[in-house]
Amino acid sequence: MPIGHIKNKEEAKERITQLRVLINRYRYAYHVLDREEISEDALDTLKKELFDLEARYPDLITSDSPTQRVGGEPLEAFQKVTHETPMLSLNDAFSKEDMHEWIRRISNFTKVDVSRNSDFYCELKIDGLAIELLYENGIFVRGSTRGDGVIGEDVTYNLKTIDALPLSLLSQEEVEKNIKSLGIQGLKPLSHYWPLKKLMVRGEVFLTRNEFNRINEEQHKAGKKEYANPRNVAAGSVRQLDPRITASRKLDFFAYDIVGDVGQHTHEEDHLFLKAIGFKVNEHNKRAKTLDEVFEFHTYWGSHRERLQYEIDGVVVIINKNELYDKAGVIGKAPRAAIAYKFSPKEAITIVEDIVVQVGRTGTLTPVAILRPVGVGGVIISHATLHNIDEIERLGLKIGDTIIVTRAGDVIPKITKVLLELRTGKEKIFQFPTHCPQDGSPVLRNGVAYRCSNKGCGARFRESLYHFVSRHAFDIRGLGAKIIDRFIDEGLIKDAADIFTLKEGDIEALQRFGKKSAENIIKEIKNKKTITLPRFIYSLGIVHVGEETAHLLARALNDLNKDQIITPRDLGEIGSRIKEDELYAIQDIGPVVAKSIIDYFNDMHHTILLKKLHEGGVRIKQEALSRSGRLRGKRFVFTGTLKTLSREAAKEKIRAYGGDVSELVSSKTDYVVAGEEAGSKLEKAKELNVKIVSEEEFLALIE
């Protein structure tokens, strides 16, 4: 989780203390008591926040910090095994930015530009149980769990039940043949160290999806509780006191590291040598020449992991050159030169920065949590609906709380838990409004639902947004009525300005919205942030101000402000100063329209909206609206369909030459342009003796 909410060292110290207590409690429950109180994803994000805070304030690191330990305590039921070399755990990364920061830290420590002087080795991070195997004279003699990294548990007999784990190494002849076929370069001649008197190998015990499902079917038939995930079953199976139970579970195994020197220069050669001497290694692991290739590997498996027969939760990325890896050393209880680049978690920890109320299509008021942006389920989200006041009360949620947000199965984000232990005392209780935030009408409660007492409120608000994005206003393609309705109901939009602060992740997180559609909508919105002044005025939906009046008003406002680019806030200030007599001077604007314009720009809610549009990056381009030219002072009205150009294009040409366009025929009209299937305006023109021109005559006039 981003740590931007921490303003100083004192706040960091308080948060670090809270995080350590909470993480230790959850880790003890998980590793020692075999009880999962929060998901591993959520725990990972807590650990990442602690790591980031300690990285910012290294003098606050203490030896008992969770970042300085590896695993859980060994169970009393097994004999203890002291690891000759500690079995380190890995620090986590969740983003490309985290990975670049990891490279920067290694480069600074080693004084070596890692990105130029080493490649990487990428391993699928199996969600299983880490173990260490000891071979003496080629024979498997002992297997142990990681434990706390220094002392593990002797589970030799249980590990012997795993078919994928070799009980003896291959013969010298077979190894030499395999080394040649695998093309391993640089190893010492095999005759110098074979047979190996002692070999330490590390790897991961895991359970396939099929075997996990089979075990749960048996549990179900026996009327017993089903297991939560394959990792728990694998860990529990390895730590069974009865090896027969372990054997019945059909565990699998991948080797990933050698503790020792056989002449290998890279981590890739470690894997090749393991394969040569008889170990099962993951065929999907591969070398990456650059960090970009690491990102490609991570992205590919993040979207293809469901095809695998086992669970993975990320990619382990290792500096491939062993010499540089060793030079980087250890930080806390983790190697500097290796990192767990996790996939986006299905659950994450973040902070509720605010709770706002959204007015839906039917006038129902729904509370929505505004979150500190966080990655969940592959997307960055910043909103989560709270449904109703009962949900807030059930969660015990306050503004400023640290919470767990879930997005499992590609469903919309949901807050599932408040971490009360991380409260600071600055959190605020949310109060439901007594008046509708849209129109100020009293709010009525009906059961768990709150509604605006004005039955037309929701519909009117919805129509105003349809108008705002319409073709003659902002013209945001792809943001049709159904999508706007969905965004309103999900709490992503509570006014027109919110359109410009939408994030891809908030859209992608909705059901039936994919990554591509979210990208397209956001791209279109960004492309429409700059708009002409007439279009902007029209988009505001000022009562009695249609498209043509918007052009006339834009011309008047253009005279009041000569800047080529202005902001919505600037326009609000200009509009609030305009006087009625200035508006009366504009053709077709009488007392009713003038009052509507003045009321709009002096309304507090509209002032706030214009300010939010400004903050959202909307900019208004004031075009040169000519007051000179061959059509200066001439007023045109169109009726019927034009064949050679659109009516909008025809209007633009008239305005470019200083003319005006009106929707109504009057004695002040100079020309009525009659196209095919002309309507009642043609009869009105004849009645008032207004000059009528055909499309051909109109084109000749403007050209």
ABEGO torsion letter per residue (X at the ends): XBAAABABAAAAAAAAAAAAAAAAAAAAAAAAAGBBABBAAAAAAAAAAAAAAAAABAAABBAABAAABABBBBBAABBBBBBABBBBBBBBBABAAAAAAAAAAAAAAAGBBAAAABBBBBBBBBBBBBBBBBBBGGBBABBBBAEAGABBBBAAAAAAABAABBABBBBAAAAAAAAAAAGBBGBBBAAAAOBBABBBBBBBBBBBAAAAAAAAAAAAAAGBBBBABAAAAAAAAAABABAAAAAAAGBBBBBABBBEBAGBABAAAAAAAAAAAGBBBBAABBBBABAAAAAAAAAAAAAAAAABABBBAEBBBBBABAAAAAAAEBBEABBAABBBBBBBBABBBBBBABBBBBBBAAGBBBBBBBBBBBBBGGBBBABBBAGBAAAAAAAGBBBGBBBBBBBBGGBBBBBABBBAAABAGABBBBBBBABBAAAGBBBBBBEABBBBABAAAAAAAAAAAAAAABAABAGBBGBBAAAAAAAAAAGABABAAAAAABBAAAAAABBGBBAAAAAAAAAAAAAAABBBAAAAAAAAGBBGBBAAAAAAAAAAAAAABABABBBAAAAAAAAAABBAAAAAABBGBBAAAAAAAAAAAABAAAAAAAAAAAAAGBBBBBBBBBABEAABGBBBBBBEBBAABBAAAAAAAAAAAGBBBBABBBAABABBBBBBGBBAAAAAAAAAGBBBBBAAAAAAAAX
